[in-house]
Amino acid sequence: MSLNQAKFCFTTEEGEFKLSLAEFHKRPKLMELVGRQALPPTGRQTLFLANNVFSFSNAYLRQNPTKRALMEEGRNLYESNPLRYFIPQEQTVVDFLNWRSADSANTLKVLHAGVGSGKSWAGVVDWLLDIVPTSDDWELFKVFGVKRRPQLSAANGGVALVSYLRENLRNTLWPQVVCALCPRDHIKDYLTGKRTINWNDNPHCVICDTPIYMKVSSQSDRAFVSQALNRFHWDEQHGESKFLNANDRVTRRDGRHIMTMTPHKVEGVAESGAGTFIDRIRKGEMSTSLDVKFFQMNKLKVNNWVVTAKEKKAAVEEYIEAPMREGNVRKLAEGRSKVYGEFHEASGLVFDSIDPDVHFVQRFEVPDHWTRVRYHDHGRKEPCAAILVCISPDGDYFVTEEYYVADEIPVTAKGIVRDMTKNDLVPDGDNGWREVMSQHEVAYTMGDPRSLSKGLDNARHSIQREYQKHGLNIRLGSGQPVEKQIPVLAELFYINPARRHFATKEKGAPGIYIFDDLEKTKWELENYRMKTARVVRGDSIATVEKPVKVNDHIVTCLLQLGMDRPHFIPKDERTRTDIYVDSDAEDGVNNGKRGRYSWPKL
C-alpha cells in the first residue's frame, strides 16, 4: 500500500465520499469544506484521523448531537496518539521515512522541500518512530505504507534537534511539532507542567527514557561532539564543521543523521542555498563515511489540506510565472527553490537561469536532415573539448555529443571525428588526413582563435594547421573577450514564455537544449562561477566580477556557439564552399582558399 493508493473517507454534512488523493484534489467544493489541517475554514471543525476525515459546520454540529459526539470521540483518539494517525504530506515523505528504516546505521538522509511543505514534521516523525513504542495496527503503517522499524534502546544514546535559533526551538519546533506529534502518554509530564525544559542551560527533554537535546547553530563546535548521541536531526542547513564534529560521534555509535531543509539562499546565512557542503555531498563532490540519500519534495504535490490549491496557485504566480514573464532569472531561481525544493543558486553562478527540468532533455535519435556543427576548444595541458550541436528546422539548438580528453593533437583530432561524430578519416596524400562524412554531415567545426592561432611547439605552422593535418578542419571563431560572449550565450538559456517546450510541449522554452547524459557539459555549467577581482581604473580601484578560468573547456565551446548562432539549412541548399586552411601558408591561418573536403560556411 502506498499513500497514492490509499482510499480516504471524507464525511461532511453533505454526505460521505470515498476518494483517493488524486480524486479528492479534483473536488474543489469538497476541498473548500475540508480546508487546511492546521486551520479549518471559519465556522467549521475538521478532524483528520488518518484516512478518515470529518468536517462539519458548527451550526450542523449544534443540531446533530450524534455527529458532535462522533467528533469528540475522534478528537480524543487523535490527541492520545497523533503519531499513529499522521498523514504523510506526499509519497516522497513515505519514501523518506522508509529508506534504511530497518538498518539505519551510518546514514544521512536529506529531505529538501519547498517552503511550508511540512518537512520539519517529517523529520520529527522519523526519529519519534525510533524511540516510542509502536504497533503493527497503526494506520501510519497499514494504510499509508510507512514501514515499522525496531525500537531504539535508550542505552544507545539520545537525539539532537538542531535549529538556527533557540527561539525557533522554544516557540515552534518543540510546542508545535514535537508536542503535537508525540503520543500523549510519553510527553504528558511536559504538557501538564510536571516537568519543564530549562531553555537557558543545556535545554533537553526525555521521551521514552531517551534524552532529546535542543541545539543551535550559534553554539561552539564543541557542543556537537561533547555528547554521545546517535541521532541528529538538522532542521535546515548548518555549518560544515558542526556536522563533521557530530558525525565523529555518530559513526562511532552506528548512528544516523536526518536533515530537513528548504534549500533557498538566506541572506546572511553562509550555509544556505547551493554551493554548501551538503550540496557538494549531493553532487558527489564531497565524500563522507555515510550512506547518503536525498529526497526532493515539491510543494505543489503535497496534500491540499497542508497547502491549499489557492496557496499553490498563488505561489506559482509569485515565484514562477511572474519572474518568467519579467525575465527575472534570479527571482525565478529563488522561486524554484521555495516551490519545487531545488537547491538555490543565488549568486556566483555565471549561467544562473539554467533549469535542469527545462534545459536538459532525454537523448533521442536526431533526424538526419538536421544541420550539425561542431565547436572546439584546444587544450595543451588541459583537456581538449568539443561538442556537437544539432539545429532543428525550428531553429532550436541541441547539444547532443561531447568530447573531453587530455592528449596530443593527433589523438584528439581523430577522437572528435571518429568517436564523437562517427565519421571516417582517410589518407589525403601529402596533406595528411581528411574527414569523410560517412555517418553525419557536419557543416563545419569552429574553435577558439586565441589558442588555434598560436604556433605549434617545434613547428613553423599553427595549432589550427596541425589539426587540419590530422583530419579536423577548424574555423576560427569569435575573439571577443569572454565577458562579452557570456551575455550573448545567456540569451539562449532564457525562457521564452510564448514558445512551447520541445519535450513537454508546455509553454516556456529556451533556445538551447542539452542531452541529459552529457555529464561533463552539465558539470561545467553547474560549476562555472564568477569571482570578484579588484582592478585599477585611472586613479581608483574598482571591484568587478569575472568568470573563473578553470573547468571551462566545454563552456568555451558553448560560448563560440553563442557568438556564431548558426541556422538550419535544408540539405538541398548545402554546398562545399567552406574556407579552407592554406597548407602552403607559413603562418597556417585562413586565407580564403576554397577547400575540397570541408562543409559549407553557413
N, C-alpha and C positions, 0 to 999 in steps of 0.2 A: 504494500500500500504506500502511495506517495501522497503528498499534500494536494497535488493537482488532480488525483483520482478520488480524493475523499469527497463524500457527499455531506452537505450541510443541511440541517433542517432549520429554516427560518420561520419563526412563529410570531405573527403580529395580529392586531385586531382585524386585519383584512384577510387572514387565513394562514395556512401552513404551506410552506414551499420547500421542496427537497431539490437542492441545486448543487452543482459543482461550483467551484470558484469562478470558472470561466462563464458559466451561465449566470451566476449572480452579478458579475460585472457587466452584463448586458441588460440588467433590470434597473434602470435609473430610478424609478419610483421606489423600489424596494431599498436600494442603496440610500436614498434620501431618508427613508424611515429609520434605517439602522444607524446611519451616521458614523461618527468616529467612536472607536472603542474607548478612548480616553475622555471623550467629551460628547455625550449623546446630544441629539438635537434638542433645542429648547422645548420644555414641556413634555419630554419623553424620558422613559427609563429603558436602558438596553443592558442585557446580560449576555456575555459570551462565555458559555460553558462548553469549551472545546468545540465540537461540531454542532452543538445545539445553541442557536442564537435566538434570544427572545427580545422583542421590542414592542412596547405599548406606550400609549399616551397616558399621562397622569389622570386625565378625565376618564379614560376607559378603565383604568385600574380601580378608581374610586367606585365605579359602578359594577365591577366584577370581582368580588372577594375571592373567588376560586383562583383567578389568574393572579391576583395580588399575593395570595398565599404561595402560589407556584413560584413567583418571582422571589419572594422572601426565602423560600427553601433553597432555590437555586443559588441565590447570593450567598447563603450560609455555606453551601457546598464549595463554591468558588473561593470564598475568603479563607476557608480552612486549609486549602491547598491550591494556590494559584499556579504552582509549577505543574501540577498534574494536568491542568486544563489549558496550559499555554498553547497558543496557536502560532506556529512559525509564520513570519511575515511573508515569506515566499519559499519556493523549493530550494533556493540557494542556502537558506538558513538550515534546512533539514540536512543538506549535503555537508554543510559546515559542521553541524553538531555530530554527524555520523562519522566523519573522517577520523580514522585511527581511534575510534571510541573504545574498543576493547583493549588495545595495546597502544597507549598514547605516549610512551616513554620517549624522551629526547625529540620532541616535535615542536614546530612553530606553525600555527595556522592563523591566517590573517583574513578577516572579513572587511573589505573596503567597500563602502556604500555611500549613496547619496545622502545629503543632509535630511534628518528627520525620518530615516528608514527603520529605526529601531535596532540599530546594530549593537548598541550597548546592552540592550535586553538580551540579545542572542549570546553575547559573551558571558553575561552573568548566569544565564540558564546553563551554559556549558560547564562552568565549574560547580554550580549547585548540584548538577546531576552526578558529580563525582563524590560529593560529601554527604548528601542527605539520603536516607533510605528510600528506595523506590519499589514499585511493584509492576509486574507484567500487565496488570489490568488498567494501568494509566492510559487515558486517551492519547496523551502525547506520544506513546509508543504504538498502541494498537490501531489508532485512527490515522495519525499523521506520518507514521513511518520512521520516527526517531528511534534509534537503537538504544536499548537499555544497556548500561555499562556496569562493570564491577564497582562496588562502593570503595572509595579510598579510605584506607585506615588512618585514623587520626595520628597514629605514630609516625606516619610518613611525612609529617611536616604540615605546613599551612599554605595559605593563599595570600598573594599580594594583589591588591586592587590599586592600580596606578592611574592618576589623573593629572591634568595640568595644574589645577588649583585645588587647595583644600576646601574652598567654598563649594566647588563642584561636587566633591565627595560628600560634604556635610549636608548640602541643600538638595542635591539631585540624585547622585548615584546610590547613596545609602537609603534615604527615605523613599524615593520614588521608583527605584529599580530593585535593589536587593530586598528591602522590606516588602515591596509589592509582589515579589515572586516567591519568596521562601515560604514553605509550609509553616503555618502559624505556630504549631507545637514546638518548632525548633527556634523560634525567634520571639516567643511571647514575652519573655522577661524584658526584652528591649522595648517592646510595644507598650508594656504596662509601666515601664519606668523602674522596674526592679533592678535592672542592670542598665548602665549608661556607658557611652563612649566618651573618653577624655580626648576631645579634639585638639587639645593644646600640647599633649605629650604622648607620642607614640600611639596614635589612635588605632584601636583594633576592637574587634568583637569576637565572639566564639559561637560557631554554628555546628552542632553535632560534634562537639569536642574538637573541632578544627578551628584554629585561630585564623582570622581574616584581618590582615594588616592594610591600612589605608596609607598609601604613599603618594608623593607628589614630585613633579619634575625639579622643583627648587631644592630638594634635599641633596645632600652631597652624594657622590658615587658610593661612598662607604655604606650608606643606608641600604644599598641594593645588593650587598654581599655579606652583610653582617648577620643575617638570619638564614637558617637552613630551610628555606621554603622550596616547595616543589611545584607550585602553580603560580604563574604570573599572568594576570590579566591587564594588559596595557590598553587602556581606553584612550584612543588617539595615538599619534606618534610621539616618541620621546627620544632622548639623546642616545647616541650610539654607545658611549662609554657606560651609561647606566644599564643598557641592555646586555652588553658583554659582561659586566660585573655580575649581574643577576644570573646570566647563563652559566657562569663558572660554578655556581652552587646548584643550579637546576640540573645540569647534566650529571653532576656527581650523585644526584639523588634520583636519576631517571625521571626527572620532572618534565614539564612542558610549558610552553608559552601560548597565550591566546592574545590576539590583537584585534581590536575593533576600531575602525577609523574611517573618517571622511578624508580622502587624500587630496584635499584642496590646499592651496598655499595660504597660510595665515600670516598676515603682516606682523613682523616682529618675532615670529616663531621660526627659528632656523630649521628645526627638524619637522618640516611640514611640506606637503606638495611633493613633486617629483625631484629626483636627484639626491634624496636622503639615503641613509644606509639601508632602510627597509626596501626602498625602490631598487637599490643595487642588488639586494638579495633576490627580489622578484625577477630581475633581468638576468640573474645568474652571474653577475659581475662581482659578487662578494660571497665567499663560501662560509658556511657555518658547520658546526658539528651536529646540526639538527636536520631532521626530515621536515621539509617545508612545503606548505600548500597555501595558495592564495585563492580566495573566493570573492568574486565581484558581484555586488547586489545593485540592481537597477531600481531606483526609486519608483519608476513608472510601473514596475511589475509587482510591487508589494500589494497586499490586500487593501481594498478600498476602505476598510474601517481603520487602517493605520494612516494612510494618506488618501484622502478622498479624491474622486475623479475631478472635482473642481480645483483642488490644490495641485493635482498633477498637470492639468491644463494650464494653470497659471504659471507653474514652474517652467514648462516647455516654452511658453510665450516669453517669459522674462529672460531665461538663461540660454535658450537655443534659437528660437525663431527670430526674435528681435535682433540679437547680435549678428545673425546670418544676413538679415535684411540690411543692417547698417555696415556690414563688413568689419565688425569689431571682433577680431580674432582673439584678442586677449580675454574679452568678456566671454566669448564662446568657450575658450579653454577652461575658464573658471566654472562656467555653467555645466559643461560636460562632467566635471568632477562632482559638482553638487547634485546633479541629476542622475548621471549614469555610474558614478563611483569610480571614474577614471583618475589616474594619477595626474595631478595638475602641473603642467609646465608653465609656471608663472612668469619666468623671465630667464634670459640667458640662452634659450634655445633659438637658433637662427630662424628655422622654419617652424614657427610655433602654431601654424594653422593646420598642420598635418593631423589628420584624424584616421587612425587605423581602420575604423569601420567604413570610412568613405574612400580613402586613397589606396588601400591595399585590397586587391581582389584576387580570387582564386584563379589559378592557372587554367587557361582554356587553349584550344587549338586556334592559333591566329590564322585567319584566312590568307591564302597565298597571294591574293591581289592587293593586300595592304602594303603600303610603302614602308621600307625598312631602312634605318640609318643607324650607324654605329658612332659612339662618342668615346674618346680615348684620353687617358692621362698617363704619360710616361713616368716611370719611376726608376731611379738608379739604384739607390739602396732601399727605397720604399717600394711597395708593391706597384706593379703596372695594373691599371684598372681599365675596364671598358664596359659599356652597356649597349644593348641592342634596343632601339626604340622603334616600335611599330606604330604607324599612323593610320587611323581608320578613315573611311570616306567622310565621316562627320568631323574630322579634324582633331579627334581625341588622341593623346599620346599614351602609349602603353610601354612601360619598361618591362621587357619580357626575359632578358638574359643578362647575366653579369659575369665578369671575368676579374679575378683578383689574385695575381700571382707575382711574387718577387723572383725574377730570373733575368737572364740575358735576353737581348732583343730577338735573336733567332728563335728562342723558345716562346716568348710571349707573342710574337707576330704569328707564329704557327698556331699557338693556342687560341688566339682570338678568331682566326679564320676557321680552323678545323674544329676546335672543341666548342666554341661559343656559337658559331653560326653554321657549323656542319658543312662548310664548303671545302672544295679541294684546292690544293696547291700543286702546280705543275712547273717543271723547269722552263725558264724563259731565256735560254741561250746564255749569253754573257751577262745579261741583266740580273740573273739570279732566279727568282721565283715570281710567279704571278698567280693571282686568285682566279679560280673558275667558279662561277655562281651555280654550282651543281645542286645545291639544296635551297638556298634563299637568295633572292636578288636583293643585294644590299646597295642602295642608291649611292652612298659614299660613307667614308669614315672621316670624322673631324676630331682634331685634338688640340691641346693647349699649346699655343705658339711659343710660350715662354721656355718650354723645355725642348720642343721639337726643333727650334731654330738654332739651338746650341750645337757647337761642333762635337763630333764624336771623339772620344778619347783615342789618341794614336791614329787618327784618320783625318783626311782633308775635307771629307763631306760631313753633312749634318746628321743629327739623330733621325730627322724625318726621312732623309735619303736612305739611311740604314734599314728602317722599317720597310720602305718600298722595295729594297733589295731582297728582303725576305718575304715578300708577297703581300704586305699590308700597306696599301697606298693611303696616306692620311693627309687631308686638307688642314691648313692652318685655320684655327677658329678665332674667336674674339680675343683680343689682347687687352681688353678693358680691365681695370682693377677689379678685384673680387668684390669690393664694397659696392661697385656699380652693377655687377652682374647679379648679386643676391636679390634685390627687389624685382628684377625682371623675371627671374625664375620663380620667385614667391607668388607672382601673379597666377602662375599655372596651378598652384595649390589652393588658391582661394575658391570658396564655394560660390557658385552662381545659382541662386535660388530658383531661377527661371528654367534652368536646364534639368533634364532628367538623368539620374544616375545610370551608368551603363549596366550595372549588375542588378540593382534593386528596383530600377525603373521609377523610384520616388524622386520628387523634386529636390534639388540641391546636389549639384555635381561640379567636380573640379575639371580642370583641363588636362590633368595627367593622372594616370593610374599606375600602380606598381604591383607586379605579381607578388603575392604574399610569401612565396618560398625563396625570395631573393634576400637571404639573411644579411649579407654584407651591406646591401643598399639600405635596408631597413635600419640596421645598426648604426651606420654613419649618419643617417638623417636624424635618428633619435639621440645622437650624441654630438652633433655639430653645434657648438655653442659660441657665444660671444664672450669676449673678455674685455675688461676695462684697461685702457692704456692711457698714459699721460704723454702729450705731445707739445712741442714748443711752437707757438704761433706768434711770431713777432716778438713782442716783449712780455708775452704772457704764456702761461702753461695751461693747456686745455685738457679735459678728460673726454676721451672718445671710446666707442665700443668697436672692436674689431673681431672678426672670426678667428678662432684658434686654428692655427695651421698645423693640425695633426689629425690623422684619421679622416682625411677629406678627399681621398682619391676618386671615389665614385661620385662624391659631391661635385668635384671638378668637372666630371663628365656631364653631370646634370646641369651645371652652370653653362656649359657650352651649348647644351640643348636649349636652355632658356634664351640665350642670345641668338641662336641660329633660327629657331622657330620654323622648322621645315613644314611643308604641307603635303597633303596626299596628292599623288599624281597617278592617274589611271595608267595601266600597263601599256596601252597603245600610244601613249604620249611620251614614253620614256625613250631617250636616245643616248648613245655613248658620246657624251660631249664634256666629260669632266676635265678639269685642269690637271695636268699630269706633272710629276716631278721630272725635270730635265736631268737625265743621268750624266750629261756632259758638263753640267754647270759645276764649277768648283765649290760654290757655296751651298749647292744642293737645295735651293729654295725654288718655289713655284715661279715659272717664268712665262706661263701662258701656253706652253706647248701642249697640243692635244695628245691624249693617250689612247692606246688601242684597247686597254683592258679594264679601264675604270668605268664606273657607272655615273649617271648624269649629275650635273650640278643643278639642283632644283631651284 
